[in-house]
């Protein structure tokens, strides 16, 4: 029985498992969101939260302890400069695991593990998009008419539509005349003869 034996072996030797988790935690802290298997994500969560807790201490000893796990100096700098400050008010629970579907090749359950507090960045980008729309810099929205046709709101949008070769509202392209007589392949028409 495996009483009092925590952690997953992940089908690897201890050295391979340690190297895997080092690489995963470095990638997670660099990109702030990665896709991996559920079991790896759950193991990675333990290591990532330890690293962020070390970053919150902001001491030389904590930096050296983290450098034993994180091999990339740029990620270590990011961890202590920005991530430690970002999670300073939060006491644990710095990551989120979202379950995905199964992997196509072997059917392994996949999951996304990401750092929390990314909402601020998303809100900033959404606010910038709203400002652009208010100033008229964004893509014009379309209003549905009763007939199901879209009518652009701005004059610029109408001009762009006309430039692309699409007819403006109310104008139609002339259709080519229908050919009355059909001829067999290789047969010459009256104009060619």
N, C-alpha and C positions, 0 to 999 in steps of 0.2 A: 504494500500500500504506500501511496505517496503522501503520507501525512507530513505537514509542516514543510513541504517542498514547494516554494512559490516560483512562479516564472514558467515560461514556455521554452521548450528546447528547440522548437522550430525545425527539427530534423537536421541539426547541424552540430558540429563539435563546439566546445566552449569558445575556442579562439575564433572560429568562423562566425559564431553567433555574435560575439563581441564586435567583430569588424563590421558585420551587417548592421548592427544597431548604431555604431558610430557613423556609418555612411548615411543611414536613414535620418538620424537626428541632425546631421549637418545639412542634408537636403531640406528637411522640414524647416529649420531655422533660416535657411537661405531663401526658399521660395514661399514659406509660410503656409503651404498647402501641397500635399502630395497624395497620390493614389497608390495604395498597396493592398495586401491581403488583410483581412480582419485580424488575424492572429498577430501579424507583424505590427499592425497599427496599435493594438492593445499593449503590446510589449514596448513599442516606441513611446507611447504616452508616458510611461513611467520614467524613461530616461530624459525625455524632453522637459518634463515638469521639474525634474531635478536640476537640469541645466538653467532653467529660467529662475528657479529659486536661488541658485548660486549667483546669477547675474543681479538679483535684487540686493545681495549683500554688498556688492561693489568693493570688495577688498582684493588685495593682491593675492592672498591665499585662495580666495574663491576663483579668481581668474586662472590661477595655475591648476586648480582642481578641474575646472572646465576644459582647460587646454589638453588634459589627458584624454578627454573624450572627443572633443571637436578638433579636427586636424587642420581645418582651413582658418588661417588667421583673419581673413575678412569676415567670416561668419562669427568668429569669436568677438571681433570688434563690434559687429552689429548687435550681437547678443548683449554685450555689456553697455554699449552706448544707447541703443534705442529700445530693445525689447525689455531690458530690466526696468527702465523707467516707465514703459508702457503698462507693465503689469504690477507696478509698485503698490497700488491700492488693492489688488486682488490677492487673496490668500489661498492659492491653489486653484486647480481647475482651469489651466491656461489653454487646454486643447479641447477640440470637439471631434468626435468620430461619427461620420455619417455612412451608413451601410449602403452599398451599391448592389448591382446585380452580380451574377457569377461570371468568372472569366471564361472566354470562349474556348480556350485550349484545353484546360484541365478542370474547369468547373469550380475553381477555388472562389470562395466568397470574397468580393472586393469591398474596400472601404476607403473613404477620403478622410484623412486626418488633417486638421487645420488649426492654426492658432486663432484664438478668439480676439475680439476688439479690432477686427478688420472692417467693421461696420462704418467706422468714422471715415475711412478712405472711400468706401462706396458712396456714403452720403455726400462727400465732397465732390465726387465726380458727377453724381446726380444733380447736385445744386448748380454745378458749372453748366450742365446740359440745359437746365431750366433757364439760366441766365441767357444762354445763347439763343434759346427759343424766344425769349421775351424781346431780345434785341433784333430778332429777325435773321440771325446768322445760321440758325439750324435749318433742318429740312422742313419745308412747310407742311403742315398737316392738311389733310383733305377732308372735306365735308361731304357726306353722302346725300345725294339728291333723291327725289322720290323714285325716279326711274332706275336707280341702282348705279348711276354713273357718278364718278367722282369729279368734283369741281375744285381746283386748287384755290387757296385763299389769296395768294399774292400774284401781282402782275409778273414778277420775275419767274414764278413757276410756270405761268402760261407761256412766257417767251422761251423758257428752256424746253417745254414740251413741243413747241413749234419747231425749235431748232433740231430736235431729235427726229423730226419727220412725222410726228404724230399730229393729226389734225386737231385744231382747237375746237372747243365746244361749239356745236351748231354747224360746223363744216364737215363735209364728207369727201373722201377721196373718190375720184371717178373710177368705176370698175372697168376693166378691159372688156371689149365686146365678146360675146360668146361665139365660138366657131361653129358654124352651121353644119358644114360638111366635114366628115372625117375621111382621112385617106390612109391607106396601108403604108407601112414603113417602106421607104425607098421610092415612093410615088411622088412625083412632082406636083406642086400646086399650080393653079392657073397663073399666078404671078411669076413663078420661076420658069414656066415653060415658054 
